[in-house]
Amino acid sequence: MTTKGPSHKQVIVSMNSEAAGRFLKNSSMHIININRALKNIKLKIMVDFICVEDKGIVISTNNIALPSDL
């Protein structure tokens, strides 16, 4: 799911809290890999940071991601 607010853009990825915790242990490496993949497919979207919410992780980006781009 993608949401847009006046000052942020987010992609919400649903997962359980255990999986989200394992994912966040290496979040900086995941950000690097996601940004590399986005650059390789010639998108102008870059991931700024990743944080944990109740039902999954939230990936904040610098631009709106279309569902067809993900």
N, C-alpha and C positions, 0 to 999 in steps of 0.2 A: 504494500500500500504506500502511496506517495502522498504527502501533505505539503501544503504551502502556507506560510504565514507571512506577515509583513517583513520579518527580519530573518526568516530561516526557511530552509527546505529540508525535508526529511524523507528517508526511506525506512519504513518500519519492517523488520524481519522477525516473524514469529518464531520463537523457540523456547524450550523450557529453561529454567534458571540455571540448571547444572551445565547445559550446553553453552549458555550465554557466558557463564563464568570461565569455562575452558576457552571460549573464543576470545575473551578480553585479556587473557594472560599474554597473548601475542598480538594485541590490537594494533600496535604500531607497524608490525610486519604485515598484517592484513590490510591496513590503510595503504601501505606502499604497493602491495600486490594489486589491490583494487584500482588504485590510481594508474598503475602501469597498464592494466587491462583496458581501462577507459581511454587512456592515451593511444593505445595500439589500435583501437577501433575508431579513432579520430573524433571522439566526443570532447566537448569543452567542459564536461562535468568533472569536478575533483572532489574527493572526500575530504572534509575538514576534520571531523572527529567521530568517534563511535562511543555511545553510552548505553547503559542497561536501563530498561524500563520494566514495567510489571510483566508483560507478556512476551518480551523479546528484546532485541537490540535496536537502537535507532542510529542510523547512519546519516549524519548531516552533510549536505553537499553545498557547493557554491552556486549551483544552478539547478533548475528543475529537471528531474529525470523523467522522461516519458516511459510508461510501462513497456513499450516496444524496444526501448534502448537497454533494458535490464535483462 
